[in-house]
Amino acid sequence: MFKKSSQDKQVDLFSDTSSLLSGKAQKQLDDEKAWHNQFQRHIVRRIDEAPFEVLYSKKMGAPNASVSLLVGMMVLKEAFNWSDMQLFENCRFNLLVRNALGLVNMHDEIPGESTYYLFRKRVFEHHRQTGQDLIQDVFEEVTREQIKAFNVSGQSIRMDSKLIGSNIAYFSRYEIVQKSLCLFYKTLDKKAKKLFTLPVRQQLEEIFEEESGKTVYRSNREEVKERLLLLGGLICRMLTYLKKRKDQKEYQVLEKVFNENFQVVDKLQVSLRESQKISSDSIQSPHDPDAAYRNKGNPVKGYSVNVTETNTPDSLNLITGAIVVKANVQDLEFVRPAIESANKLTGQRVDKVYVDGAYQSASNDEFCQDIDMVYTGLQGYNARYDLKRTDEGLQVTDTHTGQIEMARKIATKSTKVKEKWGIKTKKGHRYFDERHIRASELRRELEKRPIEELWKRNNVEATIFHLGYHLKNGKSKYRGLYKQQAWATCRCMWINLVRIMKFTQKTCQRTFQSLKSGAFRPLVTAINAVQIFITPKYQTMAA
C-alpha cells in the first residue's frame, strides 16, 4: 500500500548524527553549504511522491518504503558512478550520504536491496505499459522549483547532443541472427520443441551449442552465407509453427531480425537480403533491441542524448531536459520537443536558441519562425554560388570569379522540388532549388553574427562532457532506451545541484565582500561578535 513519507524527520536525542560528533567533524556535517545538505534541500525534499502511488496496491500489502529516499539513491548512484554494492555500502555507513538522503539518526534504516530493485522494476514496467516516465516527472518538478527559487531565466537556451554506446558486444550479422534464434529457442518447452521434426531439432540443438564468434572467424564469406541461409530457414519454420507466442518478447525480436535479414521466396524457402538494404534502425544485438547504428566519425551502436539548458550570462543556468533516442535519429528532430519542454518547465517563452548546424532544417523553420535561431556553423563546405532573391528573380554570384547573373526558372515534374533554377557554366549547367537558396541565406546570417554571440553555445559542450564523464569508452552501463533515459535524467539532476552549489557560494562571497567593504561594515562586525557565543550547530539552524 502507498504511504507518503514525512519530509521532516524527528531527531532522536541519543542517536542524532550531529550530536554524536564534535569539533570540525560536526561543523562539516552541519554546514548548510555542503553538498549533502544541499542535496537533501534541493532534491530529496522537492520530490513529490504522489505520482508514484500508481505503482502500489490500494487494498493490500505493507506500506512502501520512502519514495523520495529511493529516487535519491538512484540519483546518487549515477552521480558518483557507484555499483549497487557501493551504493548500499555508502547509504549504510557514510554519514554524508545518509544526511543527503535525510537519515539524520544513526538507527534510521535504508530500504533493502530487494525493495530498491523492485521499485526500479516497477518504474520501468509502468513506463513500458503506460508511457509515463515517473523519473522524468520528478526531474521536471524538482527543476521547476529550483528555477523559481533562483529566478532562472528561460528566454534563451542552448543545446547539444552526444552519442552513447549500449552495454552490448559488437556482433556481426551472423552473430545477431544466431543469438536471436538461441534466445528464443531457450524459452521453448519440450512440448513446443516436438512441433519440429527430429532432424530440425538436432540442427537447432547444434546451433544452440555453437559459439557464433568462432564460426565467423573460421569461415569464409561463402560459408557464412550458407550458414545464414540455414538459420533463415529454421527461423522461418519457428515463426510459422509458434505464432501463438507472438506476444513474447523473444519472439518479437526474432521476427524483426528475420524480416531485416531475410525474405520469403516460397513458403519455407528464404533468401538473404543485401546488407546495403538493411537500415541503421535494425537490431544491433538481441540483448538490446532498442539500440541503433550510426557512424558519426566513429561507429556507435546505441543511443543519442540531447541536452538543453538555459543560457543567461553571469547567472545560474540549469539543464531543462535530456532527451534520449535511438542513435540513428538526426539532431534536427530534437528542436521542437526541446523548446516545448523548456517553455513548459520554465513557464517562459523561449526567444533565442543557440545550436550548431546539425539542428537546422526547413521542416523546423515554421515552428521556429518567432524564435531567433543562432546557428554557430553549417554542415558541409561553403558553396561556390551565393544565391539571393530579388525583384527580378534569383541572383547568382560566383564567389570564385565575382561574376553576377540572373538564373532562369526551369520547369520541373518532381513532386519533391516545387521550383528549380539554373545557370550555364563552362562545364555545363548548374541547377538550384529551395534547399540551396535557404543554405545561402543561412550562411549570410551566420556571417553577420558577432563572434562573441557564437561563442555562447560553447558552454553546452562542457555540460555534455559532464553528462558522460563516467562513461567508459563512450559506452553506458545499461541496455534499453528507457534505462538510458533514466540514467541521463539522474545525471542532469546532479549536474544542476552542483551548479546551484557553486552559484550560491559565489553569491555569498560577493555579498560578503560588498558588506565588508561598504557601509555595512559595523553590522558585519556586530554579527561576527554575536557568532562567538553561538555554537556551530545552532549557527546552522539560525541560518
C-alpha positions as CSV (number, residue, x, y, z in Angstrom):
1,M,0.0,0.0,0.0
2,F,1.1,3.5,-0.8
3,K,2.1,5.9,2.0
4,K,3.7,9.3,1.7
5,S,6.9,9.6,3.8
6,S,7.4,12.5,6.2
7,Q,9.8,15.2,5.0
8,D,10.5,16.4,8.5
9,K,12.3,13.6,10.3
10,Q,12.2,13.6,14.1
11,V,15.6,14.0,15.6
12,D,16.4,11.4,18.3
13,L,18.2,12.9,21.3
14,F,20.6,9.9,21.7
15,S,21.1,8.9,18.1
16,D,21.2,12.2,16.3
17,T,24.3,12.0,14.0
18,S,25.3,15.6,14.6
19,S,25.2,15.3,18.4
20,L,27.5,12.3,18.3
21,L,30.2,14.3,16.6
22,S,32.1,17.3,17.8
23,G,34.6,19.9,16.6
24,K,35.4,20.1,12.9
25,A,33.6,16.9,12.1
26,Q,30.3,18.3,13.5
27,K,30.9,21.6,11.8
28,Q,31.4,20.0,8.4
29,L,28.3,17.8,8.8
30,D,26.1,20.7,9.8
31,D,27.4,23.0,7.1
32,E,24.4,24.1,5.1
33,K,26.6,24.8,2.0
34,A,28.0,21.3,1.9
35,W,26.8,19.0,-0.9
36,H,24.9,16.6,1.3
37,N,22.7,19.2,2.9
38,Q,22.2,20.9,-0.5
39,F,21.2,17.5,-2.0
40,Q,18.6,17.0,0.8
41,R,17.2,20.5,0.4
42,H,17.2,20.9,-3.4
43,I,16.4,17.4,-4.5
44,V,15.1,15.0,-1.8
45,R,12.8,17.5,-0.2
46,R,11.4,18.7,-3.5
47,I,10.3,15.2,-4.7
48,D,6.6,14.8,-5.0
49,E,5.8,11.2,-4.1
50,A,2.1,11.3,-5.1
51,P,2.6,10.3,-8.7
52,F,4.2,7.0,-7.6
53,E,1.0,5.9,-5.9
54,V,0.1,4.0,-9.2
55,L,3.0,1.6,-8.5
56,Y,1.4,0.2,-5.4
57,S,-1.8,-1.7,-4.5
58,K,-4.6,0.3,-2.8
59,K,-6.0,-2.6,-0.8
60,M,-3.2,-5.0,0.3
61,G,0.4,-5.1,1.1
62,A,2.7,-3.4,3.7
63,P,3.4,0.3,3.4
64,N,6.0,1.2,0.8
65,A,9.5,2.5,1.6
66,S,10.1,6.2,1.2
67,V,9.9,7.1,-2.5
68,S,12.0,10.2,-2.1
69,L,14.7,8.2,-0.5
70,L,14.6,5.6,-3.2
71,V,14.8,8.2,-6.0
72,G,17.6,10.0,-4.1
73,M,19.5,6.7,-4.1
74,M,19.1,6.4,-7.8
75,V,20.4,9.9,-8.4
76,L,23.4,9.3,-6.0
77,K,24.3,6.1,-7.8
78,E,24.6,7.9,-11.2
79,A,26.2,11.0,-9.6
80,F,29.2,9.0,-8.2
81,N,29.1,6.1,-10.7
82,W,28.7,3.6,-7.9
83,S,27.9,-0.1,-8.3
84,D,24.9,-1.4,-6.4
85,M,27.2,-2.7,-3.7
86,Q,28.9,0.6,-3.3
87,L,25.6,2.4,-3.2
88,F,24.2,0.3,-0.3
89,E,27.6,0.4,1.5
90,N,27.7,4.2,1.4
91,C,24.0,4.6,2.3
92,R,24.6,2.4,5.4
93,F,27.9,3.7,6.6
94,N,28.7,7.1,5.0
95,L,27.4,9.8,7.3
96,L,27.4,12.4,4.5
97,V,25.3,10.2,2.2
98,R,22.9,9.3,5.0
99,N,22.4,13.0,5.7
100,A,21.9,13.7,2.0
101,L,19.0,11.2,2.0
102,G,17.5,12.6,5.2
103,L,18.7,9.8,7.5
104,V,19.6,12.1,10.5
105,N,19.6,9.4,13.1
106,M,22.0,6.5,13.4
107,H,19.2,4.0,13.8
108,D,17.4,5.1,10.6
109,E,17.2,2.2,8.2
110,I,17.6,2.3,4.4
111,P,15.4,0.2,2.1
112,G,16.8,-3.3,1.5
113,E,18.3,-4.4,-1.8
114,S,15.2,-6.2,-2.9
115,T,13.0,-3.2,-2.1
116,Y,15.3,-1.0,-4.2
117,Y,15.3,-3.4,-7.2
118,L,11.6,-3.9,-7.0
119,F,11.0,-0.2,-7.1
120,R,13.2,0.3,-10.2
121,K,11.4,-2.7,-11.8
122,R,8.0,-1.2,-11.1
123,V,9.0,2.2,-12.5
124,F,10.4,0.7,-15.7
125,E,7.4,-1.6,-16.1
126,H,5.0,1.2,-15.6
127,H,6.7,3.2,-18.3
128,R,6.5,0.2,-20.7
129,Q,2.8,-0.2,-20.1
130,T,1.6,3.4,-20.0
131,G,4.5,5.5,-21.4
132,Q,4.6,7.7,-18.3
133,D,8.1,8.5,-17.2
134,L,8.0,8.9,-13.4
135,I,11.7,9.8,-13.1
136,Q,11.3,12.5,-15.7
137,D,8.3,13.8,-13.8
138,V,10.5,14.1,-10.7
139,F,13.2,15.9,-12.7
140,E,10.7,18.4,-14.0
141,E,9.1,19.1,-10.6
142,V,12.5,19.5,-8.9
143,T,13.9,21.7,-11.6
144,R,10.8,23.8,-11.8
145,E,11.1,24.6,-8.1
146,Q,14.8,25.3,-8.5
147,I,14.1,27.7,-11.4
148,K,11.5,29.6,-9.2
149,A,13.8,29.6,-6.2
150,F,16.8,31.1,-8.1
151,N,14.8,33.1,-10.6
152,V,16.4,31.4,-13.6
153,S,15.6,32.9,-17.0
154,G,14.4,30.5,-19.7
155,Q,14.2,33.0,-22.6
156,S,17.5,31.9,-24.1
157,I,18.6,28.3,-24.3
158,R,21.3,26.2,-26.0
159,M,21.6,22.5,-26.8
160,D,23.9,19.8,-28.0
161,S,23.8,16.1,-28.4
162,K,26.1,13.1,-27.8
163,L,26.2,9.5,-29.0
164,I,26.5,6.8,-26.3
165,G,27.1,3.1,-26.9
166,S,24.8,0.5,-25.3
167,N,26.3,-2.1,-23.0
168,I,26.5,-4.7,-25.7
169,A,29.2,-6.5,-27.6
170,Y,29.7,-5.7,-31.3
171,F,28.1,-8.6,-33.2
172,S,28.5,-9.5,-36.9
173,R,25.4,-10.1,-38.9
174,Y,25.6,-13.9,-38.4
175,E,26.1,-13.5,-34.7
176,I,22.9,-11.3,-34.4
177,V,20.8,-13.9,-36.2
178,Q,22.3,-16.9,-34.4
179,K,22.0,-15.3,-30.9
180,S,18.4,-14.1,-31.5
181,L,17.5,-17.7,-32.5
182,C,19.2,-19.1,-29.4
183,L,17.4,-16.7,-27.1
184,F,14.0,-17.7,-28.4
185,Y,14.9,-21.4,-28.5
186,K,15.9,-21.2,-24.9
187,T,12.3,-20.3,-23.9
188,L,10.7,-23.3,-25.6
189,D,9.5,-26.2,-23.5
190,K,9.5,-29.9,-24.6
191,K,6.0,-29.7,-26.0
192,A,6.9,-26.7,-28.2
193,K,10.1,-28.4,-29.5
194,K,8.1,-31.6,-30.5
195,L,6.4,-29.5,-33.2
196,F,9.6,-29.8,-35.2
197,T,10.9,-33.0,-36.9
198,L,13.8,-34.8,-35.4
199,P,16.4,-33.6,-38.0
200,V,15.3,-30.0,-37.4
201,R,15.5,-30.4,-33.6
202,Q,19.0,-31.8,-34.0
203,Q,20.0,-28.8,-36.1
204,L,18.6,-26.4,-33.5
205,E,20.4,-28.1,-30.7
206,E,23.7,-27.9,-32.6
207,I,23.1,-24.2,-33.3
208,F,22.2,-23.6,-29.7
209,E,25.6,-25.1,-28.6
210,E,27.5,-23.2,-31.2
211,E,29.9,-20.4,-30.5
212,S,28.9,-18.0,-33.3
213,G,32.0,-15.8,-32.9
214,K,34.3,-18.7,-33.6
215,T,32.2,-19.8,-36.5
216,V,32.6,-16.4,-38.2
217,Y,36.3,-16.4,-37.5
218,R,36.9,-19.9,-39.0
219,S,34.6,-19.4,-42.1
220,N,35.0,-17.5,-45.3
221,R,32.3,-15.3,-46.8
222,E,30.5,-18.0,-48.8
223,E,30.4,-20.4,-45.8
224,V,29.0,-17.7,-43.6
225,K,26.3,-17.0,-46.3
226,E,25.4,-20.7,-46.4
227,R,25.1,-20.8,-42.6
228,L,22.9,-17.7,-42.7
229,L,20.5,-19.3,-45.2
230,L,20.3,-22.3,-43.0
231,L,19.4,-20.2,-40.0
232,G,16.9,-18.2,-42.0
233,G,15.1,-21.4,-43.0
234,L,15.0,-22.6,-39.4
235,I,13.7,-19.3,-38.1
236,C,11.0,-19.2,-40.8
237,R,9.8,-22.6,-39.5
238,M,9.8,-21.5,-35.9
239,L,7.9,-18.3,-36.6
240,T,5.3,-20.2,-38.6
241,Y,4.8,-23.1,-36.1
242,L,4.9,-20.9,-33.0
243,K,2.6,-17.9,-33.9
244,K,0.9,-18.3,-30.5
245,R,4.0,-16.9,-28.9
246,K,3.9,-13.6,-30.9
247,D,3.3,-11.6,-27.7
248,Q,6.6,-13.0,-26.2
249,K,9.5,-10.5,-26.3
250,E,12.0,-13.1,-27.7
251,Y,9.6,-14.0,-30.5
252,Q,9.2,-10.3,-31.5
253,V,13.0,-9.8,-31.5
254,L,13.5,-12.9,-33.6
255,E,10.7,-11.9,-36.0
256,K,12.2,-8.4,-36.5
257,V,15.7,-9.9,-37.1
258,F,14.3,-12.3,-39.7
259,N,12.4,-9.5,-41.6
260,E,15.6,-7.4,-41.6
261,N,17.9,-10.1,-42.9
262,F,15.7,-12.4,-45.0
263,Q,12.8,-12.5,-47.3
264,V,10.5,-15.4,-48.0
265,V,10.7,-16.8,-51.6
266,D,8.3,-19.7,-51.5
267,K,6.6,-21.0,-48.3
268,L,9.5,-22.0,-46.1
269,Q,12.2,-21.1,-48.6
270,V,14.1,-17.9,-47.8
271,S,16.8,-15.7,-49.5
272,L,19.3,-13.3,-47.9
273,R,18.7,-9.6,-48.1
274,E,21.6,-7.4,-49.4
275,S,23.5,-5.9,-46.5
276,Q,23.2,-2.4,-48.1
277,K,19.4,-2.6,-47.8
278,I,19.5,-3.2,-44.0
279,S,18.6,0.1,-42.3
280,S,20.5,1.7,-39.4
281,D,17.4,1.1,-37.2
282,S,17.9,-2.7,-37.4
283,I,18.6,-4.7,-34.3
284,Q,22.3,-4.5,-33.3
285,S,22.0,-7.0,-30.5
286,P,19.2,-9.2,-29.3
287,H,20.2,-8.2,-25.8
288,D,19.2,-4.6,-26.5
289,P,16.7,-4.4,-29.3
290,D,16.3,-0.6,-28.9
291,A,19.9,0.2,-29.9
292,A,20.5,1.5,-33.4
293,Y,23.6,2.1,-35.6
294,R,25.2,5.4,-36.5
295,N,28.5,6.4,-37.9
296,K,29.4,9.9,-36.9
297,G,33.2,9.8,-37.2
298,N,33.2,6.6,-35.1
299,P,30.6,3.9,-35.4
300,V,28.2,3.7,-32.5
301,K,25.6,1.0,-31.6
302,G,23.4,2.7,-29.1
303,Y,21.6,5.9,-28.5
304,S,21.8,9.7,-28.9
305,V,21.1,12.0,-25.9
306,N,20.3,15.7,-26.4
307,V,20.8,18.1,-23.5
308,T,19.1,21.5,-23.3
309,E,20.0,24.2,-20.8
310,T,19.3,27.9,-20.1
311,N,21.7,30.5,-21.4
312,T,22.0,33.7,-19.3
313,P,25.5,35.2,-18.9
314,D,26.7,35.8,-15.3
315,S,23.7,33.9,-13.9
316,L,22.6,30.5,-12.8
317,N,21.9,28.2,-15.8
318,L,20.1,24.9,-15.3
319,I,19.5,21.9,-17.5
320,T,15.9,21.9,-18.6
321,G,15.8,18.5,-20.2
322,A,17.6,15.5,-21.6
323,I,16.1,13.5,-24.4
324,V,17.4,10.0,-25.3
325,V,16.5,8.4,-28.6
326,K,18.0,5.8,-30.9
327,A,21.4,6.7,-32.4
328,N,20.1,7.0,-35.9
329,V,17.8,9.9,-35.1
330,Q,19.1,13.2,-36.5
331,D,19.7,16.2,-34.3
332,L,17.1,18.3,-36.1
333,E,14.4,16.1,-34.6
334,F,15.3,17.4,-31.1
335,V,14.5,21.1,-31.8
336,R,10.7,21.1,-31.3
337,P,10.5,18.8,-28.2
338,A,13.4,20.5,-26.5
339,I,11.9,24.0,-27.0
340,E,8.5,22.9,-25.9
341,S,9.9,21.2,-22.8
342,A,11.9,24.4,-21.9
343,N,8.7,26.5,-22.3
344,K,6.8,24.2,-20.1
345,L,9.4,23.8,-17.4
346,T,10.4,27.5,-17.0
347,G,7.0,29.0,-17.6
348,Q,8.7,31.4,-20.0
349,R,8.7,31.7,-23.8
350,V,12.0,30.8,-25.5
351,D,13.1,33.7,-27.7
352,K,16.6,32.6,-28.7
353,V,18.2,29.2,-29.3
354,Y,22.0,28.5,-29.7
355,V,22.7,25.4,-31.6
356,D,25.2,24.0,-34.2
357,G,24.4,23.4,-37.9
358,A,23.2,19.9,-37.4
359,Y,19.9,21.2,-35.9
360,Q,18.8,23.4,-38.8
361,S,16.3,22.1,-41.3
362,A,13.5,23.5,-43.5
363,S,11.0,21.4,-41.5
364,N,11.8,23.3,-38.3
365,D,11.6,26.8,-39.9
366,E,7.8,27.1,-39.5
367,F,7.9,26.1,-35.8
368,C,10.9,28.4,-35.1
369,Q,9.7,31.4,-37.1
370,D,9.2,33.6,-34.0
371,I,12.5,32.4,-32.4
372,D,16.0,33.7,-33.1
373,M,17.9,30.6,-34.1
374,V,21.6,31.2,-33.7
375,Y,23.5,28.5,-35.7
376,T,27.2,28.5,-34.9
377,G,28.1,26.8,-38.1
378,L,26.6,24.9,-41.0
379,Q,27.3,21.4,-42.2
380,G,29.4,20.9,-45.4
381,Y,31.7,23.1,-47.3
382,N,30.8,26.7,-48.4
383,A,29.0,26.6,-51.7
384,R,30.7,28.3,-54.7
385,Y,27.5,30.2,-55.7
386,D,25.8,32.7,-53.4
387,L,22.0,32.8,-54.1
388,K,19.8,35.8,-53.4
389,R,16.2,36.5,-54.1
390,T,15.5,39.8,-55.9
391,D,12.5,41.5,-57.6
392,E,13.9,40.4,-60.9
393,G,14.4,36.8,-59.8
394,L,17.2,34.6,-58.4
395,Q,20.5,36.4,-58.4
396,V,23.6,34.1,-58.6
397,T,27.0,35.3,-57.5
398,D,30.1,33.2,-58.3
399,T,32.3,33.6,-55.2
400,H,35.4,32.5,-57.1
401,T,35.1,35.0,-60.0
402,G,32.8,37.6,-58.6
403,Q,30.5,37.2,-61.7
404,I,26.8,38.0,-61.1
405,E,24.0,36.8,-63.3
406,M,20.3,36.0,-63.1
407,A,19.2,32.4,-63.0
408,R,16.5,31.2,-65.4
409,K,13.5,29.3,-64.0
410,I,13.2,25.7,-65.1
411,A,10.1,23.6,-65.2
412,T,10.1,20.5,-63.0
413,K,7.9,17.4,-62.8
414,S,9.3,16.3,-59.5
415,T,6.9,16.3,-56.5
416,K,9.7,16.9,-54.1
417,V,11.1,20.0,-55.8
418,K,8.5,22.7,-56.3
419,E,10.7,25.3,-58.0
420,K,14.0,25.0,-59.8
421,W,16.5,27.4,-61.4
422,G,19.6,27.0,-63.5
423,I,22.6,28.8,-65.0
424,K,25.1,27.9,-67.7
425,T,28.7,27.3,-66.8
426,K,31.9,26.4,-68.7
427,K,31.4,22.7,-67.6
428,G,27.7,22.6,-68.4
429,H,24.7,23.6,-66.4
430,R,24.2,24.2,-62.7
431,Y,20.8,23.8,-61.1
432,F,19.4,25.2,-57.8
433,D,16.3,24.7,-55.7
434,E,14.8,25.9,-52.4
435,R,17.4,24.0,-50.3
436,H,20.3,25.8,-52.0
437,I,18.6,29.2,-51.6
438,R,17.9,28.5,-47.9
439,A,21.5,27.5,-47.3
440,S,22.8,30.7,-48.8
441,E,20.5,32.8,-46.6
442,L,21.6,31.0,-43.5
443,R,25.3,31.5,-44.3
444,R,24.8,35.2,-44.9
445,E,23.0,35.4,-41.5
446,L,25.9,33.5,-39.9
447,E,28.4,35.9,-41.2
448,K,26.6,38.9,-39.7
449,R,26.7,37.4,-36.2
450,P,29.4,38.7,-33.8
451,I,31.9,36.1,-32.9
452,E,31.1,36.7,-29.2
453,E,27.5,35.7,-29.7
454,L,28.5,32.5,-31.5
455,W,30.7,31.6,-28.5
456,K,27.7,31.4,-26.2
457,R,26.9,27.9,-27.4
458,N,30.3,26.5,-26.4
459,N,29.5,26.0,-22.7
460,V,26.9,23.4,-23.5
461,E,29.7,21.2,-24.7
462,A,31.1,21.3,-21.2
463,T,27.6,20.1,-20.0
464,I,27.8,17.2,-22.4
465,F,31.2,16.3,-21.1
466,H,30.0,16.3,-17.5
467,L,26.9,14.2,-18.5
468,G,29.1,11.4,-20.0
469,Y,32.0,11.9,-17.5
470,H,31.7,8.3,-16.1
471,L,31.1,6.6,-19.4
472,K,33.9,4.1,-20.2
473,N,34.9,4.3,-23.9
474,G,31.7,6.1,-24.5
475,K,29.5,3.1,-23.5
476,S,26.7,3.1,-21.0
477,K,26.3,0.5,-18.2
478,Y,22.7,-0.1,-19.2
479,R,20.6,-1.6,-22.0
480,G,17.3,-0.4,-23.3
481,L,16.0,3.0,-24.2
482,Y,14.2,3.8,-21.0
483,K,17.1,2.8,-18.8
484,Q,19.3,5.2,-20.8
485,Q,16.8,7.9,-20.3
486,A,16.6,7.3,-16.5
487,W,20.4,7.4,-16.4
488,A,20.5,10.8,-18.3
489,T,17.8,12.3,-16.1
490,C,19.5,11.4,-12.9
491,R,22.9,12.7,-14.2
492,C,21.1,16.0,-15.1
493,M,19.6,16.4,-11.6
494,W,23.1,16.0,-10.1
495,I,24.7,18.5,-12.6
496,N,22.0,21.0,-11.7
497,L,22.7,20.6,-8.0
498,V,26.5,21.2,-8.5
499,R,25.7,24.4,-10.4
500,I,23.4,25.6,-7.6
501,M,26.1,24.9,-5.0
502,K,28.7,26.9,-7.0
503,F,26.3,29.7,-7.7
504,T,25.3,30.1,-4.0
505,Q,28.9,30.0,-2.9
506,K,29.8,32.7,-5.4
507,T,26.8,34.8,-4.5
508,C,27.6,34.6,-0.8
509,Q,31.2,35.6,-1.4
510,R,30.1,38.6,-3.5
511,T,27.6,39.6,-0.8
512,F,30.2,39.3,2.0
513,Q,32.8,41.3,0.1
514,S,30.3,44.1,-0.6
515,L,29.2,44.2,3.0
516,K,32.8,44.1,4.2
517,S,33.9,46.9,2.0
518,G,30.7,49.0,2.2
519,A,28.7,51.0,4.6
520,F,27.5,47.8,6.4
521,R,31.0,47.1,7.9
522,P,29.8,47.8,11.5
523,L,26.9,45.4,11.0
524,V,29.3,42.6,9.9
525,T,31.5,43.3,13.0
526,A,28.4,43.0,15.2
527,I,27.3,39.7,13.6
528,N,30.8,38.2,14.0
529,A,30.8,39.3,17.6
530,V,27.4,37.6,18.3
531,Q,28.5,34.4,16.5
532,I,31.3,33.9,19.0
533,F,28.7,33.0,21.6
534,I,26.7,30.6,19.3
535,T,27.6,27.0,18.9
536,P,28.2,25.8,15.3
537,K,25.1,23.6,15.3
538,Y,22.8,26.5,16.3
539,Q,24.6,28.8,13.9
540,T,23.4,26.5,11.1
541,M,19.8,26.4,12.5
542,A,19.7,30.2,12.7
543,A,21.0,30.4,9.1
